[in-house]
């Protein structure tokens, strides 16, 4: 059975999630591309044609039947009380991994120019990005793109979707220059990602806007910001400090304190993923207990210890609990729990476009948009739009669950792309 096995499981929502098994005599691992997870240790057991793959770190398993020719496995994937159909096919030796369908990802030749750039961020660390310029002499209006949470590169690559590249391509074709960059410590950017908080990322974004205004061919009085998710928390912070920011676009923007956002999304995603209500509510209560423990710990070490204890008590394997405790006791996570975006939103004076998807389970529009409307009530140049049927990535979605992101071919819904592009053009008089 040595080799690579490409497969998928059908989640209760009806969508398929990609999985890949890497099997050898010495090791066995699994990748979950749609969850940006790779190298997950697994244990393989075979009894005649019955194959069992145990993934102890996530308390899951696959049990299936190997075909007579040894080229495929069909069975069930079990996790969290759910039993889902799954199928794997052996990849031909030397063949490349199958690539998901991403029809919006742009390919050359391009009707604009792109060049790699570097600029100083917080503490002088050099950040790396790509500057896209329309053809011609300019000066061109421009935007800085600010990515969401996690180890995001300049494309804001999620489940194979290059979200920022797709948006930037559309804007540059419309005559607007775009700077998108790798977050500090990610990709080609220098700096320490592990110790950085939202405040640090905001300084980097402000430095990006300041640098962009100095570049030849850029209309320095027409440089705005586009932020997605956490980036939509950062953009108002930058605009509050920098009066030269000409406009702001907020995509899937949080408006509630981080602890409220995280607890709500955990429950919503569990329910949308088919977890029974009683089990989902039990998980939700434990999540609130976990977040409270981290918030009220005196320091990172005590937060780590408290989190690991709670997760192990809930039945999580010790090794996985240690890994996750390290993440949620990090400086970024602890700062995020207490950060309230509303004050920065209230201070926004620049023209502002807010776009939310009605099926966003990570930042619930029903809870966040009323706060945004109230915060921007005195901004005469604010526009708030909720697009029906779109998820947190602004894709057309069935449920909005993150498990669907990778199985949806569309990266950014055309309605969202049109709205962003036309609104920015209006602000810069194109």
Backbone torsions as a table, in degrees:
resi	resn	phi	psi	omega
1	UNK	NA	4.4	-179.8
2	UNK	-59.1	142.8	178.2
3	UNK	132.5	-170.6	-180.0
4	UNK	-103.3	134.3	-178.9
5	UNK	-122.1	116.8	-179.9
6	UNK	-97.2	134.3	-177.6
7	UNK	-155.4	-170.2	178.9
8	UNK	-156.8	155.9	172.2
9	UNK	-123.8	146.9	179.7
10	UNK	-96.5	112.8	-179.1
11	UNK	-77.9	164.7	-175.4
12	UNK	-57.5	-22.5	179.2
13	UNK	-73.7	-9.7	-178.3
14	UNK	98.3	-10.9	179.1
15	UNK	-82.9	159.1	178.8
16	UNK	-107.1	139.2	177.5
17	UNK	-114.6	130.4	-177.1
18	UNK	-75.9	142.1	174.8
19	UNK	-138.3	149.1	174.7
20	UNK	-135.0	131.2	175.0
21	UNK	-103.7	134.3	175.0
22	UNK	-114.7	108.6	-173.1
23	UNK	-115.5	134.5	174.7
24	UNK	-148.6	176.2	-179.9
25	UNK	-67.4	-24.9	-172.1
26	UNK	-104.6	-20.8	-176.3
27	UNK	-157.5	157.3	175.6
28	UNK	-142.5	127.7	-179.5
29	UNK	-137.1	165.1	178.0
30	UNK	-130.9	143.0	172.4
31	UNK	-111.4	144.9	172.5
32	UNK	-125.5	83.2	-172.3
33	UNK	-56.6	-34.9	-177.4
34	UNK	-73.0	-10.8	175.4
35	UNK	-112.6	11.5	-179.2
36	UNK	53.9	37.8	-179.5
37	UNK	-118.6	138.1	180.0
38	UNK	-146.6	158.9	176.4
39	UNK	68.5	27.2	-180.0
40	UNK	-73.7	122.2	-178.6
41	UNK	-64.8	138.1	176.2
42	UNK	-134.2	162.6	176.2
43	UNK	-117.4	126.7	-177.1
44	UNK	-104.1	135.2	174.8
45	UNK	-136.9	133.3	179.6
46	UNK	-128.1	127.6	173.6
47	UNK	-122.6	101.9	-174.6
48	UNK	56.8	-118.4	-177.6
49	UNK	-95.4	1.8	179.5
50	UNK	-93.9	124.8	-177.2
51	UNK	-116.9	132.3	176.0
52	UNK	-123.9	129.2	175.8
53	UNK	-118.1	116.6	-179.7
54	UNK	-102.5	129.4	177.3
55	UNK	-115.1	84.7	-170.3
56	UNK	-65.8	-30.1	-175.8
57	UNK	-64.8	-24.2	178.8
58	UNK	-120.4	14.6	177.8
59	UNK	50.9	54.7	-178.4
60	UNK	-137.1	163.6	177.7
61	UNK	-156.8	155.0	172.7
62	UNK	-119.7	130.9	173.3
63	UNK	-125.8	123.5	-176.8
64	UNK	-148.9	177.8	-179.3
65	UNK	-111.6	129.0	178.3
66	UNK	-80.1	132.8	-179.6
67	UNK	-66.1	161.0	-177.0
68	UNK	-59.9	-32.9	-179.7
69	UNK	-87.9	-0.1	177.1
70	UNK	72.0	18.4	-175.1
71	UNK	-107.1	-4.5	-179.6
72	UNK	-153.1	159.5	176.1
73	UNK	-134.7	134.8	178.3
74	UNK	-129.6	132.0	-178.9
75	UNK	-174.1	-145.9	-175.8
76	UNK	-128.0	142.8	176.3
77	UNK	-109.2	123.6	-175.7
78	UNK	-114.6	133.9	177.0
79	UNK	-163.9	134.4	173.4
80	UNK	55.1	37.3	179.1
81	UNK	83.6	-1.3	178.9
82	UNK	-103.0	143.9	-178.5
83	UNK	-127.1	104.9	-168.0
84	UNK	-117.6	140.5	177.9
85	UNK	-66.5	141.1	-179.4
86	UNK	-145.1	154.1	-178.1
87	UNK	-146.7	139.3	176.8
88	UNK	-128.2	144.3	174.8
89	UNK	-126.0	138.0	179.2
90	UNK	-69.0	131.2	177.6
91	UNK	-80.4	137.7	178.5
92	UNK	-60.2	142.0	-179.3
93	UNK	-56.8	130.2	178.9
94	UNK	82.7	-7.2	-178.7
95	UNK	-77.6	149.4	177.9
96	UNK	-76.4	155.1	177.0
97	UNK	-64.4	142.3	178.7
98	UNK	-63.5	139.9	-179.1
99	UNK	-101.9	139.6	179.5
100	UNK	-70.4	156.5	178.7
101	UNK	-75.4	116.9	179.5
102	UNK	-131.7	76.7	-172.2
103	UNK	-65.2	-19.9	-178.3
104	UNK	-88.1	-12.9	179.7
105	UNK	-62.2	121.2	-175.8
106	UNK	-72.7	147.3	177.8
107	UNK	-132.0	149.2	179.3
108	UNK	-66.9	161.1	4.3
109	UNK	-78.6	149.1	-178.6
110	UNK	-108.2	146.2	177.3
111	UNK	-85.8	33.0	179.5
112	UNK	-156.5	173.4	179.2
113	UNK	-109.2	148.5	176.1
114	UNK	-132.4	141.2	175.0
115	UNK	-145.0	144.7	176.1
116	UNK	-73.3	139.1	-177.6
117	UNK	-135.2	162.4	173.0
118	UNK	-132.4	143.8	176.6
119	UNK	-148.9	153.3	-177.9
120	UNK	-76.4	133.0	174.9
121	UNK	-107.6	-153.5	-178.5
122	UNK	-56.8	137.1	178.5
123	UNK	62.7	17.6	177.5
124	UNK	80.9	2.3	178.4
125	UNK	-64.3	132.6	-179.1
126	UNK	-77.0	122.4	175.6
127	UNK	-99.5	145.2	-175.4
128	UNK	-114.0	141.8	179.3
129	UNK	-157.7	-167.4	178.3
130	UNK	-128.2	129.0	175.9
131	UNK	-105.6	121.2	-179.5
132	UNK	-107.1	126.2	-176.4
133	UNK	-122.6	132.4	173.5
134	UNK	-61.3	157.8	176.9
135	UNK	-71.3	144.9	-177.9
136	UNK	122.1	-172.5	-174.1
137	UNK	-100.9	-15.2	-178.9
138	UNK	74.6	-159.8	3.0
139	UNK	-71.7	144.5	-175.8
140	UNK	-105.2	142.8	166.7
141	UNK	-63.3	158.9	-172.9
142	UNK	-150.2	160.7	174.1
143	UNK	-133.5	149.1	168.0
144	UNK	-104.0	130.2	-179.8
145	UNK	-99.4	129.2	-174.6
146	UNK	-116.8	117.2	-171.0
147	UNK	-78.8	165.2	178.1
148	UNK	-79.9	-169.1	-173.3
149	UNK	-69.3	160.2	178.3
150	UNK	95.8	-174.8	-173.9
151	UNK	-83.4	69.2	-172.4
152	UNK	-88.9	134.3	172.9
153	UNK	-91.4	-173.5	-174.5
154	UNK	-65.3	-21.4	179.1
155	UNK	-88.5	-6.0	-169.4
156	UNK	45.1	64.0	-174.5
157	UNK	-79.5	115.0	178.9
158	UNK	-128.0	119.1	178.2
159	UNK	52.0	39.3	179.2
160	UNK	81.7	-0.7	176.8
161	UNK	-93.4	120.9	178.2
162	UNK	-92.5	79.7	-169.4
163	UNK	-60.4	-49.8	-176.7
164	UNK	-70.9	-32.9	177.1
165	UNK	-63.8	-41.8	-179.7
166	UNK	-64.0	-44.8	179.4
167	UNK	-67.1	-43.5	-178.4
168	UNK	-63.6	-40.3	178.0
169	UNK	-58.9	-45.1	-179.6
170	UNK	-63.8	-42.7	-179.0
171	UNK	-66.9	-43.4	-177.0
172	UNK	-67.2	-36.1	174.3
173	UNK	-62.5	-24.3	180.0
174	UNK	-91.0	4.6	175.7
175	UNK	98.7	15.1	-176.8
176	UNK	-115.9	124.8	177.3
177	UNK	-72.4	151.3	-177.0
178	UNK	-137.6	132.3	169.9
179	UNK	-111.9	120.5	172.3
180	UNK	-125.5	145.0	-170.4
181	UNK	-143.7	156.9	175.0
182	UNK	-74.2	136.8	176.3
183	UNK	-63.0	157.0	-177.2
184	UNK	-54.5	133.2	179.8
185	UNK	79.0	3.4	-179.0
186	UNK	-117.7	145.4	178.3
187	UNK	58.6	-127.2	-177.9
188	UNK	-93.4	3.0	-179.5
189	UNK	-83.7	141.4	176.2
190	UNK	-85.1	175.6	178.1
191	UNK	106.5	173.0	-175.9
192	UNK	-105.7	110.4	178.5
193	UNK	-73.3	-37.8	-171.5
194	UNK	-62.4	-33.2	-177.1
195	UNK	-98.8	-2.4	-175.6
196	UNK	-78.1	145.9	175.9
197	UNK	-117.4	176.9	177.3
198	UNK	-56.3	-37.0	179.1
199	UNK	-61.8	-39.5	177.9
200	UNK	-66.9	-42.7	179.3
201	UNK	-64.6	-30.7	177.7
202	UNK	-67.6	-38.4	176.5
203	UNK	-64.0	-41.8	178.0
204	UNK	-60.8	-43.1	-179.3
205	UNK	-65.8	-38.8	177.6
206	UNK	-64.8	-40.2	176.9
207	UNK	-64.7	-35.6	177.5
208	UNK	-63.2	-44.5	179.5
209	UNK	-65.9	-41.7	179.4
210	UNK	-62.2	-44.4	179.8
211	UNK	-64.1	-43.4	-176.7
212	UNK	-60.6	-36.9	-179.6
213	UNK	-66.2	-18.2	-179.8
214	UNK	-89.1	-6.4	-172.3
215	UNK	-82.0	142.8	176.8
216	UNK	-59.8	140.1	177.8
217	UNK	87.1	0.4	-179.8
218	UNK	-105.3	131.0	175.0
219	UNK	-78.6	101.0	-169.4
220	UNK	-64.8	-18.9	178.4
221	UNK	-92.5	6.7	-179.0
222	UNK	-131.5	42.5	179.2
223	UNK	-107.0	120.6	-179.2
224	UNK	-119.8	-174.8	-176.4
225	UNK	-126.3	141.5	170.1
226	UNK	-125.3	119.1	179.7
227	UNK	-121.1	141.6	178.5
228	UNK	-118.7	130.8	176.9
229	UNK	58.5	-118.9	177.0
230	UNK	-58.1	-32.9	176.3
231	UNK	-60.5	-26.7	176.6
232	UNK	-81.2	-9.7	166.1
233	UNK	-84.9	-36.2	-176.8
234	UNK	-72.1	-41.3	-176.0
235	UNK	-55.7	-45.6	176.9
236	UNK	-62.4	-36.7	177.6
237	UNK	-59.9	-44.5	179.4
238	UNK	-65.8	-44.8	-178.4
239	UNK	-65.5	-32.4	176.1
240	UNK	-63.0	-37.5	-175.6
241	UNK	-86.3	-28.7	-170.8
242	UNK	-116.6	99.3	-176.8
243	UNK	-69.1	-13.2	179.2
244	UNK	-79.1	-10.2	174.0
245	UNK	-63.7	124.4	-170.6
246	UNK	-85.1	-30.6	-178.1
247	UNK	-163.5	165.8	-176.8
248	UNK	-138.6	134.9	173.8
249	UNK	-119.5	124.0	-178.0
250	UNK	-114.9	117.8	-178.5
251	UNK	-108.5	124.6	179.5
252	UNK	52.3	52.2	-170.8
253	UNK	-83.2	128.7	171.6
254	UNK	-74.0	147.3	176.5
255	UNK	-132.0	-2.4	179.7
256	UNK	-108.3	159.9	176.4
257	UNK	-55.3	149.7	-173.3
258	UNK	-57.2	-39.0	-179.5
259	UNK	-61.6	-38.2	178.5
260	UNK	-67.7	-41.8	180.0
261	UNK	-61.6	-48.1	-174.5
262	UNK	-67.0	-43.3	179.6
263	UNK	-64.2	-41.8	-179.0
264	UNK	-66.7	-41.8	-177.6
265	UNK	-68.5	-34.4	179.6
266	UNK	-61.6	-43.8	-179.9
267	UNK	-68.7	-45.8	-177.3
268	UNK	-62.5	-41.4	-178.4
269	UNK	-69.6	-40.1	178.6
270	UNK	-60.7	-46.3	-179.6
271	UNK	-64.6	-42.8	-179.6
272	UNK	-67.9	-23.9	-179.2
273	UNK	-85.6	0.0	176.5
274	UNK	95.4	6.9	177.0
275	UNK	-68.0	130.2	178.7
276	UNK	-52.7	145.4	-173.1
277	UNK	-56.6	-45.1	-178.8
278	UNK	-60.9	-42.4	178.8
279	UNK	-67.8	-40.5	179.3
280	UNK	-62.5	-41.6	-180.0
281	UNK	-68.3	-34.8	175.7
282	UNK	-64.1	-44.5	177.8
283	UNK	-63.0	-38.8	-179.6
284	UNK	-64.2	-44.6	179.1
285	UNK	-62.1	-39.3	178.9
286	UNK	-68.4	-35.2	178.2
287	UNK	-63.8	-43.0	178.6
288	UNK	-62.4	-42.9	177.3
289	UNK	-60.3	-42.2	-179.9
290	UNK	-63.7	-48.3	-178.5
291	UNK	-63.6	-39.9	178.2
292	UNK	-62.7	-40.5	-179.8
293	UNK	-63.8	-42.7	179.6
294	UNK	-66.9	-43.1	-178.5
295	UNK	-61.0	-38.7	-172.3
296	UNK	-98.0	9.2	175.4
297	UNK	-77.1	147.8	-175.3
298	UNK	-70.9	-31.4	-177.5
299	UNK	-154.6	180.0	-175.9
300	UNK	-63.8	-40.1	-178.3
301	UNK	-63.7	-44.5	-179.5
302	UNK	-70.7	-33.1	175.9
303	UNK	-64.4	-41.5	179.4
304	UNK	-61.8	-47.4	-178.3
305	UNK	-63.8	-43.1	-179.6
306	UNK	-64.9	-42.6	-179.1
307	UNK	-64.8	-44.5	-178.7
308	UNK	-63.3	-39.9	179.6
309	UNK	-62.1	-45.0	-178.6
310	UNK	-65.3	-41.3	-178.7
311	UNK	-68.3	-38.6	177.8
312	UNK	-68.0	-36.9	176.7
313	UNK	-63.5	-28.7	178.7
314	UNK	-82.7	0.3	175.4
315	UNK	101.3	6.6	179.3
316	UNK	-76.0	135.8	176.3
317	UNK	-55.8	143.6	-173.1
318	UNK	-56.7	-41.2	-177.6
319	UNK	-64.0	-44.6	178.7
320	UNK	-68.1	-39.2	179.2
321	UNK	-60.3	-39.7	179.5
322	UNK	-63.7	-42.2	179.9
323	UNK	-64.8	-47.4	-177.0
324	UNK	-70.5	-34.8	177.4
325	UNK	-62.8	-37.4	177.8
326	UNK	-62.2	-38.5	-178.9
327	UNK	-70.7	-45.6	-173.8
328	UNK	-83.9	-3.7	172.2
329	UNK	-102.6	7.0	-179.7
330	UNK	-66.7	158.1	177.4
331	UNK	-55.2	-40.8	-178.8
332	UNK	-63.8	-48.0	-175.3
333	UNK	-65.3	-43.7	-178.5
334	UNK	-64.6	-38.4	177.3
335	UNK	-68.7	-36.9	-179.3
336	UNK	-63.6	-38.3	-177.5
337	UNK	-56.2	-37.1	-175.6
338	UNK	-98.8	-6.9	-175.6
339	UNK	-75.5	129.9	178.9
340	UNK	-110.8	113.1	-177.1
341	UNK	-73.1	-17.9	-170.9
342	UNK	-58.8	-43.8	-179.6
343	UNK	-57.7	-41.4	178.5
344	UNK	-67.0	-35.8	176.9
345	UNK	-63.3	-40.5	-179.3
346	UNK	-64.7	-27.7	-178.2
347	UNK	-85.0	-7.4	-177.3
348	UNK	-64.5	124.7	176.9
349	UNK	-112.2	-18.9	-179.3
350	UNK	-72.5	156.3	170.3
351	UNK	-52.5	133.3	-172.4
352	UNK	-135.8	130.6	173.7
353	UNK	-112.1	126.7	176.7
354	UNK	-115.4	126.7	177.5
355	UNK	-123.1	127.6	176.4
356	UNK	-127.4	151.2	174.3
357	UNK	-99.9	137.5	-176.2
358	UNK	-66.2	-19.3	179.8
359	UNK	-108.9	28.5	176.2
360	UNK	-76.8	112.0	178.9
361	UNK	-92.5	-12.4	179.0
362	UNK	-86.0	-35.3	175.5
363	UNK	-132.2	91.3	-172.7
364	UNK	-60.2	116.0	-179.6
365	UNK	-63.1	-31.0	-179.5
366	UNK	-63.7	-31.3	179.8
367	UNK	-92.3	-33.1	-172.0
368	UNK	-93.2	-36.1	-176.8
369	UNK	-63.5	-38.8	176.2
370	UNK	-59.0	-36.8	178.2
371	UNK	-67.6	-40.0	179.0
372	UNK	-65.8	-42.9	179.0
373	UNK	-60.5	-42.3	178.9
374	UNK	-66.3	-42.6	-178.1
375	UNK	-65.4	-34.0	-177.0
376	UNK	-99.1	12.1	-174.9
377	UNK	-58.8	-31.9	-178.0
378	UNK	-93.2	1.0	177.9
379	UNK	-91.7	103.9	-175.5
380	UNK	-68.0	-13.7	-176.6
381	UNK	-111.4	26.3	178.5
382	UNK	-99.4	141.5	175.8
383	UNK	-131.9	130.9	-177.6
384	UNK	-122.3	124.1	-175.1
385	UNK	-130.0	128.5	171.8
386	UNK	-106.7	117.3	-178.0
387	UNK	-92.7	125.4	-174.9
388	UNK	-68.1	139.0	171.7
389	UNK	80.2	4.7	-177.4
390	UNK	-101.1	148.8	-179.4
391	UNK	-95.4	-164.8	-176.6
392	UNK	-64.7	-29.0	177.7
393	UNK	-87.1	-0.5	-175.4
394	UNK	67.5	37.1	171.1
395	UNK	-97.1	152.5	169.6
396	UNK	-68.6	124.9	-169.8
397	UNK	-129.7	156.3	176.4
398	UNK	-85.0	-50.3	178.9
399	UNK	-119.1	-25.9	-174.9
400	UNK	96.3	-4.8	-179.3
401	UNK	-65.2	140.4	179.6
402	UNK	-57.1	-26.8	178.4
403	UNK	-60.8	-20.3	-179.4
404	UNK	-82.7	-20.5	-170.8
405	UNK	-50.8	-48.1	-175.5
406	UNK	-72.2	-25.1	-176.9
407	UNK	-88.4	-5.9	177.8
408	UNK	-91.5	120.1	-178.5
409	UNK	-64.3	-36.1	-176.9
410	UNK	-71.5	131.8	179.3
411	UNK	-85.3	-49.6	176.0
412	UNK	-136.3	126.7	-177.1
413	UNK	-57.6	137.3	-179.8
414	UNK	-54.5	-33.9	178.8
415	UNK	-63.0	-38.8	177.8
416	UNK	-69.2	-43.4	177.6
417	UNK	-60.0	-43.6	179.2
418	UNK	-62.0	-45.4	-176.9
419	UNK	-63.7	-46.7	178.9
420	UNK	-59.0	-50.1	-174.7
421	UNK	-64.2	-48.4	-176.8
422	UNK	-68.2	-37.2	179.5
423	UNK	-66.6	-44.4	178.7
424	UNK	-62.4	-42.0	178.3
425	UNK	-58.9	-39.1	177.7
426	UNK	-63.4	-39.9	-177.5
427	UNK	-67.8	-31.5	-176.2
428	UNK	-104.0	6.9	174.9
429	UNK	62.3	46.2	174.3
430	UNK	-95.9	NA	NA
